[in-house]
Structures are given as structure tokens and as C-alpha cells.
Amino acid sequence: MMKLPVIGKLIIIFSILLLVIGIGMYGLTRFSFIGDEDNRDMLSLVPSDCIGLLDTDNIDFLVQEFSETTYAEQFDTLQQCGLFSLVFENLSSYVDNNVHGLSNRIKRMLVSFHAPSSVHNMVIYFQIKESGKSFIEGFVRDRMDSFVPKKESYRGEVITVYPITNNNFLSVYVKDEFCVISFQKHLIEDVIDAWEGEYSLANDMVFSKVYHSKTTNYMTLYGRTASIPLLAHKGNNSWSEYDVHLTSEVFYLSGEMFASGSFVKQIKEKAFQDTIISAKKDRSLIVSGQSKVDSCILQAIALPSHSLFDECISNLSQEATFMAIMDMDEVALNPSSYKPYLPNFIYRHINLFRSFILSVQLTQVGDSVSHIMVFTYKS
């Protein structure tokens, strides 16, 4: 039976991963426009000005997966996101008491994040199965039992607003096939605008290159950001995809980055020239250019004995055109030297990650850059 603290850990891992890609919140695949109506409909709800998106199809799976990792306790002190906490605390009984839990009623969940970065500026979307509408309405009613909701109309649609503690309000928009929840009524209004055909994320051409359909048991994050600051370029609209993978000792993010403008030329000039940028034994190794990457990995493999740092190098791909392996304790001593290679949140909150070795690899693939970020726990 899954207990409430496990739900808290799910909230925490959402938080960590969202923060990793630089969205900066304290809370938590290529897209086919043809023959995939579920994906089309859900993205058509998301306002195009969002700064990030989380997409998952199986909440139960994610709860169970993360609870078994060795690093789950590492992030217990991280502030939980108010909206996640409010929603998932109420849903926890369905994970505890049902064989298939929430997946019986919820087909898919999206979370969009909006500027300015805040625990309040987010929207949770549930794509619900048959009878899911009454289920969603029921859990909201149960949670808000002591408050009288207010019904408001916007463009012919009904938004139900519940007053909650700390002068906050929960706005809920429910249809037969989906339910949308936010602390901000104006964000629900933006969702309705998107649904009516105005400014939805489904119409963002750069995003459409990086978003694609998944199979089952997935969690993917999308950020309106470069993979790492080294690849950022003023004037480019960038989107990066991060498929989330969890093992007992490691969690890692993999995916691609697309950008508008003369992106490919810019990244070649910035990141893929043959050079060793930094090399400190068992502390840091930053290398640019495929031949240098290949040489450094082969040297690590040939060593007669291996430290954990050496193992991190040995496990990387020799085909990459950039790699950075950084013991986060080393980074904490001189963070400015590593800033171009760290997602923004990690740079601003290095102490949170000091128990990890971070490995980053980039590979140019046509007009995109594939990336992988591996967080290896130092037990």
C-alpha cells in the first residue's frame, strides 16, 4: 500500500526535475498532428506562452518507481509546490486503495508553467476516462467541503472558483473529457482561449518539432530553454525535451533541443570545436569535439582501476560531440567557472545537488541537438 509520504516524494521529484531544466519553480516525442486526436486535444488546451510543460500517462507507476530509489530521501527538505500538494494529497487514497489507482480514471496529466515563475503560476490538466468527470468533481468537492464555490462564466464556459486557505482560490474547469485546475483564474481563462483556437501550444512550430507521442509509463518535461546555457542565443525560440528515467542509483533526462533561427551554425561555433575545456582528476572533465570525447572516454575505460567519477566517464557515449562530467562538490567551490554547462536552477542552488555527479552529453543530429543529463548519486 502506498502511503501519503510517497505521494510527497512524487511531488518532490516533479519539483527537482522541473527545476533542473531551468524553469525555476518550487513545486514539479516528436509530435504528430495527424491520427493522434488525444495529443492534439490536450495540447490545444495549453496556452502558447507557457515556459514549460510536464506530460505523463501513469501517475501510479511514477509513485512506485521513485519510492524505490536510493536518493528519494535526498530531497525531502525541498519546499513542496502548493498546487501539487493540494491535488495529490487528496488523490492519495486512490493510489493506496485501488489496484490500478488513478490510471483507472485518468488517462494522462499535463502541467503547464507560466511566467513569472511561481508556485501559483501553473495549471494541471487531467485527461479523464469514462466516468472520470464525476470522479474529478467528487475529489474537488471533498477537498473543498467547507467552502461555497462561485460559478463564473467566460466565453460561454463555466469556471468554478473555490476559496481556500491563505487567501488563495482554486479555479476548476471541467468538461466530459478533461479537467483543468489552477490557483489563477486568469490562467484558466487563457486555457479556454487556447481551446477556442487562439494561441495554443499546438501551434508553436518549434515546440511541434520537439514534442512526440509516447507509449506507456512515461514522464516527459519540456522547457522553453536551451539544453544548457552554452547553447542559448538571444532571439532564438528554443524548446528542449527531457524524458525522465529513474533507476535505483541514478536518474537521467534525455531528449532533444530545437531552436529557431540559424541554430545549427551557432552551436557548432559555441560547443563542438575540438578542445579540452577543463580537466581535474575525479572532479571535473569538460570536453568539446567528437574526437576529444572519444579519446577521453577510451582513456577512462583503459584505467586499471576506476573511481565513481571514472565510471561516469566510461559509461558515456563515444559518439557525442560535447561532454561535461562534474562532481557537484567541485562545482560548489567555483560555480561561475561551470555556469555555461549547468541548467540555470542547478547553478543557483548548487548545494541541493552536491550529493551527485552530473554528466552532460550533447550530440548534433541534423537541425537539432540531442542531450542526456545523468545524475549519479554518491552513496
C-alpha positions in Angstrom: 0.0 0.0 0.0 1.4 3.4 -1.0 1.4 5.9 1.9 1.0 9.6 1.9 4.7 10.3 2.3 5.3 8.5 -1.0 2.9 11.0 -2.7 5.1 13.7 -1.2 8.1 12.1 -2.8 6.4 12.2 -6.1 5.7 15.9 -5.7 9.4 16.3 -4.8 10.7 14.5 -7.9 8.4 16.6 -10.1 9.9 19.6 -8.3 13.5 18.6 -8.8 13.2 17.8 -12.5 11.3 20.9 -13.3 13.9 22.9 -11.5 16.7 21.1 -13.3 15.6 22.4 -16.7 15.7 26.0 -15.5 12.0 26.8 -15.1 12.9 27.9 -11.5 9.8 26.9 -9.7 9.4 25.5 -6.2 6.8 22.9 -6.8 7.2 20.0 -10.0 8.3 12.5 -28.6 8.1 14.2 -31.6 4.5 15.4 -32.0 2.3 14.0 -34.7 -0.5 16.3 -35.8 -2.2 13.5 -37.8 -4.0 10.5 -36.4 -3.5 11.3 -32.7 -6.5 13.2 -31.5 -5.8 12.7 -27.8 -2.5 14.6 -28.1 -4.0 17.2 -30.4 -6.8 17.9 -28.0 -4.7 18.1 -24.9 -2.1 20.5 -26.4 -4.8 22.6 -27.7 -5.7 23.4 -24.1 -2.2 24.7 -23.3 -1.6 28.5 -23.7 1.3 29.1 -26.1 3.1 31.5 -23.7 3.9 28.8 -21.2 7.5 28.4 -20.2 7.4 24.6 -19.5 5.2 21.5 -19.7 5.1 18.2 -17.9 3.4 15.2 -19.6 2.8 11.8 -18.0 0.3 9.0 -18.6 0.6 6.9 -15.4 0.8 8.6 -12.0 0.7 5.2 -10.2 3.8 4.0 -12.0 5.7 7.1 -11.2 4.8 7.0 -7.5 6.1 3.4 -7.2 9.2 3.9 -9.3 10.6 6.9 -7.4 9.8 5.5 -3.9 12.3 2.7 -4.6 15.3 4.8 -5.4 18.2 5.3 -3.0 18.2 9.1 -3.4 14.5 9.6 -2.6 15.2 11.0 0.8 17.8 13.4 -0.5 15.2 16.0 -1.5 12.8 15.7 1.5 13.6 19.2 2.6 12.7 20.8 -0.7 9.6 23.1 -0.5 6.6 21.4 -2.0 4.5 23.1 -4.6 1.2 24.2 -3.2 -1.0 23.1 -6.1 0.7 19.7 -6.4 0.3 19.2 -2.7 -3.3 20.2 -2.7 -4.3 17.9 -5.5 -2.1 14.9 -4.9 -2.8 14.8 -1.1 -6.4 14.4 -1.9 -5.8 11.8 -4.7 -3.5 9.7 -2.5 -6.3 7.4 -1.2 -7.0 6.3 -4.8 -3.4 5.2 -5.2 -3.5 3.4 -1.8 -6.8 1.6 -2.2 -7.1 0.7 -5.8 -5.1 -2.0 -7.7 -4.7 0.3 -10.7 -5.2 3.5 -8.8 -5.6 6.8 -10.6 -4.9 5.2 -14.0 -8.4 3.7 -14.0 -9.8 7.2 -14.3 -7.0 9.5 -15.5 -5.6 8.7 -18.9 -3.0 11.5 -18.9 -1.8 14.5 -17.0 -0.2 17.7 -18.2 1.2 20.5 -16.1 2.0 23.9 -17.7 4.2 26.5 -16.1 3.8 30.2 -16.7 5.9 33.4 -16.1 6.7 34.9 -13.7 8.0 31.7 -12.1 5.9 31.0 -9.0 4.2 28.1 -7.3 0.9 29.8 -8.2 1.5 30.2 -11.9 0.9 26.7 -13.0 -2.0 24.7 -14.5 -2.8 21.0 -14.0 -4.7 19.2 -16.8 -6.3 15.8 -16.5 -7.4 13.8 -19.5 -10.1 11.7 -18.0 -11.6 8.4 -18.9 -15.3 7.4 -18.9 -16.9 8.3 -15.5 -13.8 10.4 -14.8 -15.7 13.6 -14.7 -17.7 12.7 -11.7 -14.5 11.4 -10.0 -12.7 14.7 -10.6 -15.6 16.7 -9.4 -16.0 14.5 -6.4 -12.5 14.8 -5.1 -12.5 18.6 -5.6 -15.8 18.8 -3.7 -14.5 16.6 -0.9 -11.4 18.7 -0.5 -13.3 22.0 -0.5 -16.3 20.7 1.5 -16.3 23.6 3.9 -16.2 26.3 1.2 -19.0 27.6 -1.0 -17.8 27.7 -4.6 -18.6 30.6 -7.0 -19.6 29.9 -10.6 -18.2 32.4 -13.2 -18.7 32.5 -16.9 -16.1 33.1 -19.5 -16.7 32.8 -23.3 -19.7 30.7 -22.5 -17.8 28.2 -20.3 -18.2 27.8 -16.6 -15.2 28.2 -14.2 -15.8 27.1 -10.6 -13.8 29.1 -8.1 -13.2 27.6 -4.6 -11.9 29.9 -1.8 -9.2 28.0 0.1 -6.8 28.9 2.9 -4.1 31.7 2.9 -6.2 34.0 0.7 -5.9 31.6 -2.2 -8.5 30.4 -4.7 -8.7 27.2 -6.7 -10.2 27.6 -10.2 -11.6 24.5 -11.8 -12.8 24.0 -15.4 -14.4 20.6 -16.1 -15.6 19.1 -19.4 -16.6 15.5 -20.2 -13.1 14.6 -21.5 -10.8 16.8 -19.3 -10.5 18.8 -16.1 -8.2 21.8 -15.6 -7.1 23.2 -12.2 -5.2 26.3 -11.3 -4.7 28.8 -8.5 -5.1 31.6 -11.1 -8.5 32.2 -12.7 -6.9 34.2 -15.5 -4.8 31.1 -16.4 -8.0 29.1 -16.7 -9.3 31.8 -19.0 -6.1 31.5 -21.1 -6.8 27.8 -21.3 -10.3 28.5 -22.6 -8.8 31.0 -25.1 -6.4 28.3 -26.3 -9.2 25.7 -26.5 -11.2 28.1 -28.7 -8.4 28.2 -31.2 -6.3 31.1 -30.1 -2.6 30.8 -29.2 -2.3 27.2 -28.1 1.0 25.4 -27.7 -0.2 23.0 -30.5 0.5 25.9 -32.9 4.1 26.6 -31.8 6.2 25.3 -34.7 9.4 24.9 -32.7 7.6 23.0 -30.0 6.0 20.8 -32.6 9.5 19.6 -33.6 10.4 18.5 -30.1 7.1 17.0 -28.9 6.2 13.5 -29.9 3.9 10.7 -28.8 5.0 8.2 -26.1 4.0 4.7 -25.5 3.2 3.9 -21.8 4.6 4.7 -18.3 6.3 7.9 -19.4 7.1 11.2 -17.8 8.5 14.0 -20.1 9.3 17.6 -19.4 9.5 20.3 -22.0 11.2 23.6 -21.3 11.3 26.9 -23.3 15.1 26.9 -22.8 18.3 25.7 -24.3 19.7 22.4 -23.0 22.5 24.2 -21.2 23.3 28.0 -21.2 26.2 27.4 -23.6 23.7 26.8 -26.4 21.4 29.7 -25.6 21.3 32.5 -28.2 19.4 35.8 -27.9 16.5 36.0 -30.4 16.0 32.2 -30.8 12.9 30.5 -29.7 14.2 27.3 -28.1 12.4 24.2 -26.7 14.1 21.3 -25.0 12.6 17.8 -24.3 13.6 15.8 -21.3 12.4 12.2 -21.0 12.7 11.2 -17.3 14.3 7.8 -16.4 14.7 6.5 -12.9 16.9 3.7 -11.6 17.8 2.9 -8.0 21.1 4.8 -8.1 20.7 7.3 -11.0 18.1 9.5 -12.6 18.6 10.9 -16.0 17.0 13.2 -18.6 17.3 12.6 -22.3 15.8 14.2 -25.3 16.4 16.9 -28.0 16.6 20.6 -28.3 15.2 22.6 -31.3 15.5 26.3 -31.9 14.5 28.9 -34.5 17.0 31.0 -36.5 20.5 29.9 -37.5 20.7 27.5 -34.6 22.9 24.8 -36.1 25.6 27.2 -37.2 25.6 28.9 -33.7 26.0 25.6 -31.8 28.9 24.5 -34.0 30.7 27.7 -33.2 29.9 27.5 -29.5 30.1 23.9 -28.4 31.5 21.5 -30.9 35.1 22.6 -31.5 37.8 20.0 -30.5 39.2 21.1 -27.2 39.6 20.1 -23.6 38.0 22.9 -21.6 38.5 21.7 -18.0 40.2 18.6 -16.6 40.6 17.9 -12.8 41.1 14.3 -11.7 37.9 12.9 -10.2 36.5 16.4 -10.0 35.6 17.7 -13.5 36.1 17.0 -17.2 34.6 19.2 -19.9 35.4 18.3 -23.5 34.3 19.6 -26.8 34.5 17.9 -30.2 33.8 14.2 -31.0 37.4 13.2 -31.3 38.3 14.6 -27.9 35.2 13.0 -26.4 36.1 9.6 -27.9 39.8 9.9 -26.7 38.8 10.8 -23.1 36.3 8.0 -22.7 38.8 5.4 -24.1 41.4 6.6 -21.6 38.9 6.2 -18.7 37.9 2.7 -19.9 41.6 1.7 -20.1 42.4 2.6 -16.5 43.4 -0.4 -14.3 41.0 0.8 -11.5 38.0 3.1 -11.6 36.7 5.7 -9.2 33.0 6.5 -9.4 34.0 9.6 -11.4 35.9 7.3 -13.9 32.8 5.1 -14.1 30.7 8.1 -15.0 33.1 8.9 -17.9 33.3 5.2 -19.1 29.5 4.9 -19.3 29.1 7.8 -21.7 28.8 7.6 -25.5 31.9 8.0 -27.6 29.8 9.4 -30.4 28.9 12.6 -28.6 30.3 16.0 -29.7 30.4 17.5 -26.2 30.5 16.2 -22.7 30.8 17.6 -19.1 31.3 15.4 -16.0 31.2 17.5 -12.8 31.3 16.4 -9.2 28.9 18.9 -7.7 31.1 19.4 -4.7 33.8 20.7 -7.1 31.3 22.9 -8.8 30.2 24.4 -5.5 33.7 25.6 -4.8 33.8 27.8 -8.0 30.3 27.9 -9.6 31.0 30.7 -12.0 33.5 28.6 -13.9 30.8 26.0 -14.6 27.9 28.3 -15.3 27.8 27.7 -19.1 27.4 24.0 -18.6 24.7 23.9 -15.9 21.0 24.3 -16.2 20.0 27.6 -14.5 18.4 26.2 -11.4 21.4 23.9 -10.6 23.7 26.9 -10.9 21.5 28.9 -8.5 21.0 26.0 -6.0 24.2 24.0 -6.2 24.1 22.8 -2.6 20.9 20.9 -3.3 22.9 18.7 -5.8 26.2 18.2 -4.0 25.4 14.5 -3.4 25.6 13.9 -7.2 28.0 13.7 -10.1 26.4 15.4 -13.1 27.2 14.1 -16.6 26.1 16.0 -19.6 26.4 15.0 -23.2 25.4 16.8 -26.4 25.2 15.4 -29.9 24.3 17.2 -33.1 21.6 15.4 -35.1 20.5 17.3 -38.2 18.9 20.5 -37.2 18.6 19.5 -33.5 20.8 18.7 -30.6 20.2 15.6 -28.6 21.2 15.7 -24.9 21.4 13.5 -21.9 21.9 14.6 -18.3 22.8 11.9 -15.8 22.6 12.4 -12.0 24.7 9.7 -10.3 24.2 9.5 -6.6 27.3 9.4 -4.4 26.3 7.0 -1.7 
